Structure formats: structure tokens, C-alpha cells
Amino acid sequence: MTAADSPVLALSGISKRFGAVQALTDVSLEVYPGEVVALVGDNGAGKSTLIKVIAGVGPADTGEIRWEDRPVNITKPADATGLGIATVYQDLALCDNLDVVANLFLGRELTRTRVLDEIGMEKRSRELLGSLSVRLPSVRVPVAGLSGGQRQSVAIARSLLGEPKVVLLDEPTAALGVAQTAEVLDLVERLRERGLGVILISHNLADVKAVADRVVVLRLGRNAGAFDPDQTSQEEIVQAITGALDNAVTRRRARSEAPPGDSAAGSSVDSSVDEDRELGGEG
Amino acid sequence: MTNATIPPPAAGPLAETETRSVWELIKRRVRGGELGAWPVVIGLIVIWVVFQALNDRFLTAQNLSNLALQITAVGMISVGIVLVLLLGEIDLSVGSVAGVCAAALAVLSVRRGWSDVAAIIAALVLGALIGLLQGTIFAKLGVPAFVVTLAGNLGWLGLQLYLLGSEGTINVPTGTITDLMNTKLSQAAGWIVGLIVVALYALAAFSGRARRASAGLPAASLRTDLVRVIGLAAIVVATVAVLNSWQGVPLGLLILVGLVALLDLVLRKTRYGRSIFAVGGNIEAARRAGINVAAIQISVFTLCSTFAALGGILLVSRGFSATQTTGASDVLLLAIAGAVIGGVSLFGGRGSPWGALLGAVVLGSISSGMLLIDVDSSVRYMITAAVLLAAVILDSVSRRGRRSSGRG
């Protein structure tokens, strides 16, 4: 890994409130060029809110965003794309009825004297997909005929056409099979090789450990630690996500290792953990 | 891994799996549920063979020439419907819009003494304004298109009756308006037009090949392009020969085919056309890609009503009059049925204006054949319904095929 000295994107002190709900409190996050940062956390931990802050869909209430060491304001999606931040949302936003080339260039088609420059677009599509080693039956096949992994690859490749410096991937491997997940993870590594900063949101800790250079954990809208995935066990990350040494994952393991007939103890632990979580939110 | 180990695109995995032979294309389309126009073409051939067997006057030049004139007006309305269906919406007002524009045309040219050309332009503008109004209510206020245009269906019919007044019928004297549907091209003119069409198509096909080759992209096999050009030439030559042997190529048919070809080019070759397909395929994706969805929707409804107005003008031209029933009865349903039979998906994002022409020919053939073998219109309606149902079932089944193969 060859990370540069200064982060391409740095967030600090980010807070956001939706009515009575404090979604983010004093969150910071940094991404360096050529680095894959995994953003993990339980449901409701504030991952999506943070992504929306970066993508300009839902600006933060307070906090500072620095882009290449300059303070910037991101208040609308165009601000983010203008800086060089591309976002690939979970629901892909591809048009099934259009072919791969049309999807890659949707909304920014190349034209020659007002007529679509199909040859120019197809040429650039092939170059782009080839450089990412994305395997497709044809760039002229409608996206409906592609596998989930191929569709995700097309969606990610599309975000690269705007020559971004940071790519946000929202759950890129959710709902994918084993081989397709590997395909997408290969693609994430190729983004890193191109010197892009990648922020990867995932629930799958195996994926995270496989590609991430750094794991940033959010819990209840706050930073709950940053880890080096090579030095950290999956249990430690789960512990940071749930905020308790004694969490559902460790209890499940304990149950399967413990002799049968010990379930009464398990249920009493449950209630104490719930209190523990709420208290954890304050500190 | 460094950049050096990444394979160059030409020798990459894309190039290996790319095969563009006709047979591969057909197989892929059948598997993916993308049959296109083939079921309709085969259906049309069956219909023609059956009617020719039942009555040997069916495939005569005179009957086919009449058929061409019969389908022109409804075919024109159907072209507008194709656009709306591509968005995944529906326009139920086109029959009444055709009727009210026909009435306006007759009132302006006959009662107000406007010149024919001015009256035609006014009728087209009226159609466009109606579409603009309905499209804006749909796109900006979020009222379902089904309801907006259903209200339009009733409302514009009312305006049509109001414009025609107590007499109910306005006869249009011979002039530019009636010339539209009653002019036949001379033999030579018919051949020249046909020649130009084939030459332009061949030029486009082969210059496209050359440009792809010079850009280093795989092109369709030379045989595929040759088959396409020769196929088109055969259709054009047969059509012109048949129509020339009975009075010549009708101007109305030429207008319809010309507009279909123009619209097809706009849909396939411009950003506007691409945007229409995108909105019909995935409206949220289109919006995120920066496409102004509301503007696309409003423009499409405007175009659809303008095509309906043109259809109304052609109805007046053919009938020499605007009446209370112009554009009424089964015009709306035939226009929608034609588009669907022509392979335009009701679910949006798939289809071509050529489908409207093809569907109109199928419906016209059924109607004409039934008249020839002297079948009651009750039976004609039922047969037409069966064909329409078959087309919709095919659409739904192929959509399911696409879905299952899409996740495969």
C-alpha cells in the first residue's frame, strides 16, 4: 500500500440531527489516496447518514470537511461530484433496458453534431472495463442480462467516468454470491491501485478484512475506533460495533460451546446488555 | 500488482467473448426474452396466408393499396402512443384529441375561411397544446396519466361536439387537406423515393461499419449487414411494385413511413431519445443521472397529442369531412392495440415506432380480410381482441424471461 502523506478527504467534528434524533455526533473520517477505508457499524449507527453528508445528499449541521487540505462546503450532490467524489448507491441505479455502454454514459452521452457518438462511447467503455478487467459477455448487451456482480461492476465503472478521486461504495457486495463478491472485491482493489480513495460500507466483516486498509467503526452516531484489519480479529471489530465484550455474537459462540441446559443464564445477560448499550451511547 | 499486468483492452476478456454472428444474436435474444418484432412478422405472414387462402382477392394490388390508406390515420396516432408507452405511461385521450383537432381543422378552413395550410398548422398546434396541458398535469402535479388522459378523453370529445355545433358534420372541399390522403405518387416518383430510401440505408450501414473498423471495434459480420440491406431493398421494391400496379404509392403512407423513420432516428441517435428510454427503464436512475424527468414526460405527452392531431387531420382528409364520430368508437383502442401488437412493451423502455406501423398493418389486415370474406364486425372485434391479448401475453412472458435471465 502506498498511501500519500495527506488525506484527500478529511471530515472532522461532523454532527447531524434529525429532529429529536442525534444521528451523528462529532464524527471524523479520513481517506488517503490509494486507500480502502471500510466504514462499519450496526444498523442505525449512522453509516448512511455519513455517506449522505459526503455525497452532498444530506449536508451536516456542523463540522468541517477538508478536500486536499482545503476546507470545502458540500451542500448538494453537484458539489461532491464537482470535487471528485463519486457515489455508488446500493440500488445501483442502472436502466435494465439499456445496454452497458448506454448505462455507463447515461446523462453525459458523447455527441457529434448532436448525434450520439456511439463509437466514441463504446471505445471508451471498452478501455475502461478492460483496464478494470471487468468480464462481460458484450458491452452491447442490455444490463438486464447481466449477473449481480457484473451489474455492480458496471455501476462502479460508471462512477469512474467522471475521473473521481474518492469513490463511496454503499454495500457493494450485499445480495451477491461468493464468486460475484470476489469479482467486486477484485474491482475494489483495482480502484486502490489507480490511487483512488475508497470508502466501503459493508456489513460483511470477511469482505472488510479482505480488502480494507483501515476499518472505521461507527456506533450510535459516534466514532468507535479505527482498526488495522491485519492486526485485529473479527471479534474485536464486532466488539467495537456492538460496544460490548459480551455481545450477541460472543454469546452465540459461548452457547454453542457451553454444555446444554445453560440457557437461563443467557437470557438474564440479555437484559443487562440492552442497558449497557444505552449507557454506551453517552460515553 | 502494477499497471503493466493489466491486459490491454483489445486482447482482454471482452474481445474473446464478443461474437456478433446472426445466430448468436438470435439465441441470446430468445434466451433473454428479447424477441423484438419477429413474432409479429410471423403472425402477419400467417394472417396473410390464411386470408389469401380464404379469398384470392386479399393479396391483390387494389386491396393492399386500400389497406395502406386505411391504416395511415390510426397508424399515425399509434406512433404517438409508442412514445408514451416507452415511458411506461398511457394516453387514453388520443381518439378525442384526433377528433377535436379534426373538428378545429374543418371549422377553421370551412367556416372561418382560413387557408388549408394555416388550418392544418392550427390543428397541429391545438394538439400540441392539449398534450402540453395533460403532460404538465401528469408530470408536475403527479396525477396518474391514466386519469388525466381519461378526463381528457371525455373533455376533448365534448369540445369536439361543441365546435361542430348543431349540424354535427362539416364537409371539407377538395384542397390541400384532402390531397394529403388522396394523392398518389407517379410511378417514377415512387421508384425514385424507394431507391433513395434503400441507398440511404445502405450508405448508413456500410459507413457505420467502416467507422467501427477504423475505431478498432468489432462490427456485425458483413453477411449480417448485407442481409439487412437486401432485406430492406426487397421490402421496398415489393411495396412500390404492388402499389404502383394500382394507382401508385399513396402520399399519406409516405408521410407515415417518413415520420416513423424520423422518430426512430431521434429515439436511437439522440440524447433526447436515450433519455426517453432511460426514464421508461428506471425513472430513479434517469433522475440520478441528471436527466430532467418532468421535461421528458411533458415533451412526450406533447408529441403524442401532436401525432394524434395529425391522425385526426388524415381522418378528415380521407373522409372529406369532420363529423361527431371522427376519432370516436374504436380509434383509441386500435391505436393502443397496434403499438402493443407491434412489440412495444406496456411496461416501458422497450419498443420502436416501427412497431406502430407493423401493428397497424396487422390490425388493418385482419379488418380488411374479414370484410372480404364477409364476416360480421362482431366477429372482427373478437378476433382483434384475441390478437391483442396474444400480443400482451407475449410481452408479459418475455418480460418474465428477461427477469429470470437477468438474475441468472
HADDOCK unambig.tbl for C-alpha pairs under 7 A between the chains (distance, minus, plus):
assign (segid A and resid 93 and name CA) (segid B and resid 284 and name CA) 6.70 0.50 0.50
assign (segid A and resid 93 and name CA) (segid B and resid 285 and name CA) 4.26 0.50 0.50
assign (segid A and resid 94 and name CA) (segid B and resid 285 and name CA) 5.76 0.50 0.50
assign (segid A and resid 95 and name CA) (segid B and resid 278 and name CA) 6.06 0.50 0.50
assign (segid A and resid 95 and name CA) (segid B and resid 281 and name CA) 5.17 0.50 0.50
assign (segid A and resid 95 and name CA) (segid B and resid 282 and name CA) 5.10 0.50 0.50
assign (segid A and resid 95 and name CA) (segid B and resid 285 and name CA) 6.49 0.50 0.50
assign (segid A and resid 96 and name CA) (segid B and resid 281 and name CA) 6.13 0.50 0.50
assign (segid A and resid 97 and name CA) (segid B and resid 281 and name CA) 5.54 0.50 0.50
assign (segid A and resid 97 and name CA) (segid B and resid 349 and name CA) 6.08 0.50 0.50
assign (segid A and resid 97 and name CA) (segid B and resid 350 and name CA) 6.84 0.50 0.50
assign (segid A and resid 106 and name CA) (segid B and resid 289 and name CA) 6.07 0.50 0.50
assign (segid A and resid 107 and name CA) (segid B and resid 289 and name CA) 4.86 0.50 0.50
assign (segid A and resid 107 and name CA) (segid B and resid 290 and name CA) 5.67 0.50 0.50
assign (segid A and resid 107 and name CA) (segid B and resid 291 and name CA) 5.94 0.50 0.50
assign (segid A and resid 109 and name CA) (segid B and resid 271 and name CA) 6.79 0.50 0.50
assign (segid A and resid 114 and name CA) (segid B and resid 270 and name CA) 6.69 0.50 0.50
assign (segid A and resid 115 and name CA) (segid B and resid 269 and name CA) 5.55 0.50 0.50
assign (segid A and resid 115 and name CA) (segid B and resid 270 and name CA) 5.14 0.50 0.50
assign (segid A and resid 116 and name CA) (segid B and resid 269 and name CA) 5.24 0.50 0.50
assign (segid A and resid 116 and name CA) (segid B and resid 270 and name CA) 5.29 0.50 0.50
assign (segid A and resid 116 and name CA) (segid B and resid 271 and name CA) 6.50 0.50 0.50
assign (segid A and resid 119 and name CA) (segid B and resid 212 and name CA) 6.42 0.50 0.50
assign (segid A and resid 126 and name CA) (segid B and resid 9 and name CA) 6.34 0.50 0.50
assign (segid A and resid 127 and name CA) (segid B and resid 9 and name CA) 5.47 0.50 0.50
assign (segid A and resid 130 and name CA) (segid B and resid 8 and name CA) 6.66 0.50 0.50
assign (segid A and resid 130 and name CA) (segid B and resid 9 and name CA) 4.49 0.50 0.50
assign (segid A and resid 130 and name CA) (segid B and resid 12 and name CA) 6.05 0.50 0.50
assign (segid A and resid 131 and name CA) (segid B and resid 6 and name CA) 6.33 0.50 0.50
assign (segid A and resid 131 and name CA) (segid B and resid 9 and name CA) 6.64 0.50 0.50
assign (segid A and resid 135 and name CA) (segid B and resid 13 and name CA) 5.86 0.50 0.50
assign (segid A and resid 135 and name CA) (segid B and resid 14 and name CA) 6.26 0.50 0.50
assign (segid A and resid 136 and name CA) (segid B and resid 14 and name CA) 6.18 0.50 0.50
assign (segid A and resid 137 and name CA) (segid B and resid 14 and name CA) 6.82 0.50 0.50
assign (segid A and resid 137 and name CA) (segid B and resid 17 and name CA) 5.67 0.50 0.50
assign (segid A and resid 137 and name CA) (segid B and resid 18 and name CA) 6.40 0.50 0.50
assign (segid A and resid 138 and name CA) (segid B and resid 14 and name CA) 6.52 0.50 0.50
assign (segid A and resid 138 and name CA) (segid B and resid 18 and name CA) 5.65 0.50 0.50
assign (segid A and resid 144 and name CA) (segid B and resid 402 and name CA) 6.73 0.50 0.50
assign (segid A and resid 144 and name CA) (segid B and resid 406 and name CA) 4.61 0.50 0.50
assign (segid A and resid 145 and name CA) (segid B and resid 32 and name CA) 6.50 0.50 0.50
assign (segid A and resid 145 and name CA) (segid B and resid 402 and name CA) 6.99 0.50 0.50
assign (segid A and resid 145 and name CA) (segid B and resid 405 and name CA) 6.00 0.50 0.50
assign (segid A and resid 145 and name CA) (segid B and resid 406 and name CA) 4.22 0.50 0.50
assign (segid A and resid 146 and name CA) (segid B and resid 406 and name CA) 5.68 0.50 0.50
assign (segid A and resid 147 and name CA) (segid B and resid 406 and name CA) 6.52 0.50 0.50
assign (segid A and resid 147 and name CA) (segid B and resid 407 and name CA) 5.77 0.50 0.50
assign (segid A and resid 147 and name CA) (segid B and resid 408 and name CA) 6.17 0.50 0.50
assign (segid A and resid 148 and name CA) (segid B and resid 407 and name CA) 6.75 0.50 0.50
